[in-house]
Amino acid sequence: MAMLTLDNIILVGCVVVAQAHLENFVVGLTDENPAVIPPVYKEYFHVQYKGNVTPGATAKVSFPESDHIFRYVIIQNKFNKLRAICLAEIQVYVTGM
């Protein structure tokens, strides 16, 4: 089986609400199942997206290279004021080695 590495993650904000709530969020990677062990901020490999994403627009989040294998993508709204997040789509891109 070929090894895959994360290239980037694209998030698309909602267009159906007046305030899309896609701002100052964290995208993380883990090999622990979030349904079994709830993710705790700073206890997983993560990148913070700082700023707002216009409703319907995309946000590209890139990660530094890592030799670790991750199975799950975590998206948390740790830093926005409304403590809510609205996504229309999540696209995860990997490259093969």
SEMAR-19528 format. One record per atom (N, C-alpha, C, O): residue in one letter; atom name; x, y, z. Coordinates in Angstrom, 2 decimals. Layout:
// SEMAR-19528
NODE  res  atom  xx  yy  zz
NODE  a  CA  X  Y  Z
...
END
This chain:
// SEMAR-19528
NODE  res  atom  xx  yy  zz
NODE  m  N  0.84  -1.18  0.00
NODE  m  CA  0.00  0.00  0.00
NODE  m  C  0.89  1.24  0.00
NODE  m  O  1.81  1.35  0.81
NODE  a  N  0.61  2.17  -0.89
NODE  a  CA  1.39  3.41  -0.98
NODE  a  C  1.07  4.32  0.20
NODE  a  O  -0.06  4.37  0.68
NODE  m  N  2.10  5.04  0.65
NODE  m  CA  1.89  5.98  1.75
NODE  m  C  1.40  7.30  1.18
NODE  m  O  1.91  7.77  0.16
NODE  l  N  0.41  7.91  1.83
NODE  l  CA  -0.13  9.19  1.40
NODE  l  C  0.22  10.26  2.41
NODE  l  O  0.24  10.01  3.61
NODE  t  N  0.51  11.46  1.91
NODE  t  CA  0.77  12.58  2.81
NODE  t  C  -0.24  13.68  2.52
NODE  t  O  -0.69  13.85  1.38
NODE  l  N  -0.60  14.40  3.55
NODE  l  CA  -1.58  15.48  3.41
NODE  l  C  -0.99  16.61  2.59
NODE  l  O  0.11  17.09  2.88
NODE  d  N  -1.71  17.04  1.58
NODE  d  CA  -1.29  18.19  0.78
NODE  d  C  -1.95  19.45  1.34
NODE  d  O  -1.27  20.38  1.76
NODE  n  N  -3.28  19.47  1.35
NODE  n  CA  -4.00  20.60  1.94
NODE  n  C  -5.46  20.23  2.15
NODE  n  O  -5.93  19.20  1.66
NODE  i  N  -6.16  21.08  2.87
NODE  i  CA  -7.58  20.90  3.13
NODE  i  C  -8.28  22.17  2.68
NODE  i  O  -7.86  23.28  3.02
NODE  i  N  -9.37  22.01  1.92
NODE  i  CA  -10.17  23.14  1.45
NODE  i  C  -11.51  23.09  2.18
NODE  i  O  -12.17  22.06  2.22
NODE  l  N  -11.90  24.23  2.77
NODE  l  CA  -13.19  24.34  3.44
NODE  l  C  -14.02  25.36  2.69
NODE  l  O  -13.53  26.43  2.34
NODE  v  N  -15.28  25.04  2.43
NODE  v  CA  -16.19  25.95  1.72
NODE  v  C  -17.26  26.40  2.70
NODE  v  O  -17.95  25.58  3.30
NODE  g  N  -17.38  27.72  2.86
NODE  g  CA  -18.35  28.28  3.80
NODE  g  C  -19.77  28.23  3.27
NODE  g  O  -19.99  28.19  2.06
NODE  c  N  -20.73  28.22  4.19
NODE  c  CA  -22.15  28.22  3.83
NODE  c  C  -22.56  29.54  3.19
NODE  c  O  -21.97  30.59  3.47
NODE  v  N  -23.56  29.49  2.33
NODE  v  CA  -24.11  30.71  1.73
NODE  v  C  -25.56  30.93  2.14
NODE  v  O  -26.18  31.90  1.70
NODE  v  N  -26.11  30.05  2.95
NODE  v  CA  -27.54  30.12  3.28
NODE  v  C  -27.84  30.90  4.55
NODE  v  O  -29.01  31.12  4.88
NODE  v  N  -26.84  31.33  5.26
NODE  v  CA  -27.07  32.09  6.48
NODE  v  C  -26.39  33.46  6.37
NODE  v  O  -25.40  33.62  5.66
NODE  a  N  -26.94  34.41  7.06
NODE  a  CA  -26.40  35.78  6.97
NODE  a  C  -24.96  35.86  7.47
NODE  a  O  -24.13  36.54  6.87
NODE  q  N  -24.67  35.18  8.55
NODE  q  CA  -23.32  35.16  9.07
NODE  q  C  -22.83  33.73  9.04
NODE  q  O  -23.35  32.87  9.76
NODE  a  N  -21.85  33.46  8.22
NODE  a  CA  -21.47  32.08  7.92
NODE  a  C  -20.69  31.38  9.02
NODE  a  O  -20.58  30.15  8.99
NODE  h  N  -20.17  32.08  9.98
NODE  h  CA  -19.47  31.48  11.11
NODE  h  C  -18.26  30.64  10.70
NODE  h  O  -17.95  29.65  11.37
NODE  l  N  -17.59  31.00  9.65
NODE  l  CA  -16.36  30.31  9.27
NODE  l  C  -15.23  31.30  9.49
NODE  l  O  -14.74  31.95  8.56
NODE  e  N  -14.82  31.41  10.76
NODE  e  CA  -13.78  32.37  11.13
NODE  e  C  -12.95  31.81  12.28
NODE  e  O  -13.47  31.13  13.17
NODE  n  N  -11.68  32.11  12.25
NODE  n  CA  -10.77  31.78  13.34
NODE  n  C  -10.95  30.35  13.85
NODE  n  O  -11.13  30.14  15.05
NODE  f  N  -10.91  29.39  12.96
NODE  f  CA  -11.12  28.00  13.33
NODE  f  C  -9.80  27.24  13.32
NODE  f  O  -8.78  27.73  12.82
NODE  v  N  -9.84  26.04  13.86
NODE  v  CA  -8.67  25.18  13.93
NODE  v  C  -8.95  23.93  13.11
NODE  v  O  -10.02  23.33  13.21
NODE  v  N  -7.97  23.53  12.29
NODE  v  CA  -8.05  22.28  11.56
NODE  v  C  -6.93  21.40  12.10
NODE  v  O  -5.76  21.78  12.11
NODE  g  N  -7.30  20.21  12.56
NODE  g  CA  -6.32  19.33  13.16
NODE  g  C  -6.34  17.94  12.56
NODE  g  O  -7.27  17.57  11.85
NODE  l  N  -5.30  17.19  12.85
NODE  l  CA  -5.15  15.82  12.37
NODE  l  C  -4.83  14.93  13.56
NODE  l  O  -4.07  15.31  14.45
NODE  t  N  -5.42  13.76  13.57
NODE  t  CA  -5.16  12.82  14.66
NODE  t  C  -5.32  11.39  14.16
NODE  t  O  -5.94  11.15  13.13
NODE  d  N  -4.76  10.47  14.90
NODE  d  CA  -5.00  9.06  14.59
NODE  d  C  -5.94  8.43  15.61
NODE  d  O  -6.19  7.23  15.57
NODE  e  N  -6.45  9.24  16.53
NODE  e  CA  -7.42  8.78  17.53
NODE  e  C  -8.84  9.08  17.04
NODE  e  O  -9.11  10.18  16.56
NODE  n  N  -9.71  8.12  17.14
NODE  n  CA  -11.09  8.29  16.68
NODE  n  C  -11.80  9.34  17.56
NODE  n  O  -11.98  9.10  18.76
NODE  p  N  -12.21  10.49  17.00
NODE  p  CA  -12.87  11.53  17.80
NODE  p  C  -14.20  11.09  18.40
NODE  p  O  -14.66  11.70  19.37
NODE  a  N  -14.82  10.05  17.87
NODE  a  CA  -16.06  9.54  18.44
NODE  a  C  -15.80  8.75  19.73
NODE  a  O  -16.70  8.60  20.56
NODE  v  N  -14.58  8.27  19.89
NODE  v  CA  -14.20  7.50  21.07
NODE  v  C  -13.48  8.39  22.09
NODE  v  O  -13.78  8.35  23.28
NODE  i  N  -12.53  9.18  21.59
NODE  i  CA  -11.77  10.09  22.45
NODE  i  C  -12.00  11.51  21.92
NODE  i  O  -11.44  11.87  20.88
NODE  p  N  -12.80  12.32  22.60
NODE  p  CA  -13.08  13.68  22.12
NODE  p  C  -11.79  14.49  21.96
NODE  p  O  -10.94  14.46  22.85
NODE  p  N  -11.66  15.21  20.85
NODE  p  CA  -10.43  15.97  20.62
NODE  p  C  -10.30  17.14  21.60
NODE  p  O  -11.26  17.86  21.86
NODE  v  N  -9.11  17.32  22.12
NODE  v  CA  -8.80  18.43  23.01
NODE  v  C  -7.77  19.30  22.31
NODE  v  O  -6.72  18.83  21.89
NODE  y  N  -8.10  20.59  22.18
NODE  y  CA  -7.22  21.52  21.48
NODE  y  C  -5.80  21.46  22.05
NODE  y  O  -5.62  21.37  23.27
NODE  k  N  -4.83  21.51  21.18
NODE  k  CA  -3.39  21.44  21.46
NODE  k  C  -2.90  20.04  21.80
NODE  k  O  -1.72  19.86  22.06
NODE  e  N  -3.79  19.05  21.81
NODE  e  CA  -3.35  17.68  22.02
NODE  e  C  -3.35  16.90  20.70
NODE  e  O  -3.20  15.67  20.71
NODE  y  N  -3.51  17.60  19.59
NODE  y  CA  -3.41  16.99  18.27
NODE  y  C  -2.67  17.95  17.35
NODE  y  O  -2.58  19.14  17.64
NODE  f  N  -2.16  17.44  16.25
NODE  f  CA  -1.42  18.23  15.27
NODE  f  C  -2.42  19.18  14.60
NODE  f  O  -3.41  18.72  14.03
NODE  h  N  -2.18  20.49  14.65
NODE  h  CA  -3.19  21.43  14.16
NODE  h  C  -2.58  22.69  13.55
NODE  h  O  -1.41  23.02  13.76
NODE  v  N  -3.42  23.38  12.80
NODE  v  CA  -3.12  24.69  12.22
NODE  v  C  -4.34  25.56  12.47
NODE  v  O  -5.48  25.12  12.29
NODE  q  N  -4.10  26.80  12.89
NODE  q  CA  -5.22  27.73  13.10
NODE  q  C  -5.39  28.62  11.87
NODE  q  O  -4.41  29.17  11.37
NODE  y  N  -6.62  28.74  11.40
NODE  y  CA  -6.96  29.68  10.32
NODE  y  C  -7.41  30.96  10.98
NODE  y  O  -8.43  30.98  11.67
NODE  k  N  -6.66  32.03  10.78
NODE  k  CA  -6.99  33.30  11.42
NODE  k  C  -7.70  34.20  10.42
NODE  k  O  -7.21  34.45  9.32
NODE  g  N  -8.87  34.68  10.81
NODE  g  CA  -9.63  35.58  9.96
NODE  g  C  -10.97  35.00  9.57
NODE  g  O  -11.34  33.90  9.98
NODE  n  N  -11.68  35.77  8.75
NODE  n  CA  -13.02  35.39  8.26
NODE  n  C  -12.93  34.82  6.86
NODE  n  O  -12.06  35.18  6.07
NODE  v  N  -13.86  33.92  6.57
NODE  v  CA  -14.04  33.41  5.21
NODE  v  C  -15.39  33.92  4.74
NODE  v  O  -16.41  33.66  5.39
NODE  t  N  -15.42  34.64  3.63
NODE  t  CA  -16.66  35.17  3.08
NODE  t  C  -17.62  34.03  2.77
NODE  t  O  -17.19  32.99  2.27
NODE  p  N  -18.92  34.19  3.07
NODE  p  CA  -19.89  33.12  2.77
NODE  p  C  -19.78  32.64  1.33
NODE  p  O  -19.79  33.44  0.39
NODE  g  N  -19.68  31.34  1.17
NODE  g  CA  -19.56  30.73  -0.15
NODE  g  C  -18.14  30.65  -0.68
NODE  g  O  -17.90  29.98  -1.69
NODE  a  N  -17.20  31.32  -0.02
NODE  a  CA  -15.81  31.31  -0.46
NODE  a  C  -15.09  30.09  0.11
NODE  a  O  -15.64  29.37  0.95
NODE  t  N  -13.87  29.86  -0.34
NODE  t  CA  -13.09  28.73  0.15
NODE  t  C  -11.93  29.21  1.00
NODE  t  O  -11.42  30.32  0.82
NODE  a  N  -11.52  28.36  1.92
NODE  a  CA  -10.34  28.61  2.75
NODE  a  C  -9.41  27.42  2.58
NODE  a  O  -9.81  26.28  2.79
NODE  k  N  -8.17  27.68  2.20
NODE  k  CA  -7.19  26.61  2.02
NODE  k  C  -6.30  26.57  3.25
NODE  k  O  -5.72  27.58  3.65
NODE  v  N  -6.19  25.40  3.85
NODE  v  CA  -5.34  25.21  5.03
NODE  v  C  -4.26  24.20  4.67
NODE  v  O  -4.56  23.07  4.30
NODE  s  N  -3.01  24.63  4.76
NODE  s  CA  -1.88  23.75  4.46
NODE  s  C  -1.17  23.38  5.75
NODE  s  O  -1.14  24.16  6.71
NODE  f  N  -0.61  22.19  5.78
NODE  f  CA  0.09  21.69  6.95
NODE  f  C  1.56  21.51  6.64
NODE  f  O  1.93  21.20  5.51
NODE  p  N  2.41  21.71  7.65
NODE  p  CA  3.83  21.38  7.45
NODE  p  C  3.98  19.87  7.29
NODE  p  O  3.13  19.11  7.75
NODE  e  N  5.05  19.46  6.66
NODE  e  CA  5.26  18.03  6.45
NODE  e  C  5.43  17.31  7.77
NODE  e  O  5.98  17.86  8.73
NODE  s  N  4.95  16.08  7.82
NODE  s  CA  5.06  15.26  9.01
NODE  s  C  5.21  13.81  8.59
NODE  s  O  4.62  13.37  7.61
NODE  d  N  6.01  13.07  9.34
NODE  d  CA  6.19  11.64  9.07
NODE  d  C  5.11  10.80  9.74
NODE  d  O  5.02  9.59  9.52
NODE  h  N  4.31  11.43  10.56
NODE  h  CA  3.28  10.71  11.30
NODE  h  C  2.09  10.39  10.38
NODE  h  O  1.81  11.13  9.44
NODE  i  N  1.41  9.30  10.66
NODE  i  CA  0.23  8.90  9.89
NODE  i  C  -1.02  9.35  10.65
NODE  i  O  -1.19  9.03  11.82
NODE  f  N  -1.89  10.08  9.96
NODE  f  CA  -3.12  10.56  10.56
NODE  f  C  -4.31  9.93  9.86
NODE  f  O  -4.26  9.68  8.66
NODE  r  N  -5.37  9.67  10.61
NODE  r  CA  -6.57  9.06  10.04
NODE  r  C  -7.77  9.99  10.03
NODE  r  O  -8.67  9.83  9.21
NODE  y  N  -7.79  10.96  10.94
NODE  y  CA  -8.98  11.79  11.13
NODE  y  C  -8.65  13.27  11.00
NODE  y  O  -7.58  13.73  11.41
NODE  v  N  -9.59  14.01  10.41
NODE  v  CA  -9.50  15.47  10.31
NODE  v  C  -10.46  16.05  11.35
NODE  v  O  -11.61  15.64  11.43
NODE  i  N  -9.97  17.00  12.14
NODE  i  CA  -10.78  17.66  13.17
NODE  i  C  -10.93  19.12  12.78
NODE  i  O  -9.95  19.78  12.42
NODE  i  N  -12.15  19.63  12.85
NODE  i  CA  -12.39  21.06  12.61
NODE  i  C  -13.10  21.59  13.85
NODE  i  O  -14.20  21.14  14.18
NODE  q  N  -12.47  22.54  14.52
NODE  q  CA  -13.04  23.10  15.74
NODE  q  C  -13.09  24.62  15.63
NODE  q  O  -12.29  25.24  14.94
NODE  n  N  -14.05  25.19  16.32
NODE  n  CA  -14.26  26.64  16.29
NODE  n  C  -13.76  27.29  17.58
NODE  n  O  -14.48  28.09  18.18
NODE  k  N  -12.58  26.97  18.00
NODE  k  CA  -12.08  27.39  19.30
NODE  k  C  -12.01  28.90  19.48
NODE  k  O  -12.08  29.38  20.61
NODE  f  N  -11.87  29.66  18.42
NODE  f  CA  -11.55  31.07  18.58
NODE  f  C  -12.59  32.05  18.06
NODE  f  O  -12.41  33.26  18.21
NODE  n  N  -13.68  31.57  17.44
NODE  n  CA  -14.65  32.55  16.97
NODE  n  C  -15.62  32.93  18.08
NODE  n  O  -15.86  32.15  19.01
NODE  k  N  -16.18  34.11  17.99
NODE  k  CA  -17.01  34.67  19.06
NODE  k  C  -18.32  33.91  19.26
NODE  k  O  -18.78  33.77  20.39
NODE  l  N  -18.91  33.41  18.18
NODE  l  CA  -20.22  32.77  18.27
NODE  l  C  -20.14  31.29  18.64
NODE  l  O  -21.17  30.67  18.91
NODE  r  N  -18.93  30.73  18.67
NODE  r  CA  -18.73  29.31  19.03
NODE  r  C  -19.54  28.39  18.13
NODE  r  O  -20.02  27.34  18.57
NODE  a  N  -19.70  28.78  16.87
NODE  a  CA  -20.43  27.97  15.90
NODE  a  C  -19.63  27.94  14.60
NODE  a  O  -18.80  28.81  14.35
NODE  i  N  -19.89  26.94  13.80
NODE  i  CA  -19.21  26.85  12.50
NODE  i  C  -20.21  26.32  11.48
NODE  i  O  -21.01  25.43  11.79
NODE  c  N  -20.17  26.84  10.28
NODE  c  CA  -21.08  26.41  9.22
NODE  c  C  -20.25  26.11  7.98
NODE  c  O  -19.60  26.99  7.43
NODE  l  N  -20.27  24.86  7.56
NODE  l  CA  -19.50  24.43  6.39
NODE  l  C  -20.44  23.84  5.34
NODE  l  O  -21.37  23.11  5.68
NODE  a  N  -20.17  24.15  4.10
NODE  a  CA  -20.93  23.54  3.01
NODE  a  C  -20.19  22.30  2.48
NODE  a  O  -20.81  21.36  1.99
NODE  e  N  -18.85  22.32  2.60
NODE  e  CA  -18.06  21.24  2.01
NODE  e  C  -16.67  21.22  2.62
NODE  e  O  -16.12  22.26  2.97
NODE  i  N  -16.11  20.03  2.74
NODE  i  CA  -14.73  19.86  3.17
NODE  i  C  -14.05  18.96  2.14
NODE  i  O  -14.56  17.89  1.82
NODE  q  N  -12.90  19.39  1.63
NODE  q  CA  -12.15  18.61  0.66
NODE  q  C  -10.76  18.37  1.24
NODE  q  O  -10.06  19.32  1.60
NODE  v  N  -10.36  17.11  1.32
NODE  v  CA  -9.04  16.76  1.83
NODE  v  C  -8.22  16.22  0.68
NODE  v  O  -8.63  15.27  0.01
NODE  y  N  -7.06  16.84  0.43
NODE  y  CA  -6.19  16.45  -0.68
NODE  y  C  -4.91  15.83  -0.13
NODE  y  O  -4.25  16.39  0.75
NODE  v  N  -4.56  14.68  -0.67
NODE  v  CA  -3.33  14.01  -0.28
NODE  v  C  -2.50  13.73  -1.52
NODE  v  O  -3.00  13.73  -2.64
NODE  t  N  -1.22  13.49  -1.30
NODE  t  CA  -0.32  13.11  -2.41
NODE  t  C  0.30  11.78  -2.05
NODE  t  O  0.57  11.51  -0.88
NODE  g  N  0.54  10.94  -3.04
NODE  g  CA  1.12  9.63  -2.82
NODE  g  C  2.63  9.68  -2.84
NODE  g  O  3.25  10.51  -3.52
NODE  m  N  3.22  8.77  -2.08
NODE  m  CA  4.69  8.67  -2.03
NODE  m  C  5.12  7.32  -2.56
NODE  m  O  6.31  7.03  -2.61
END
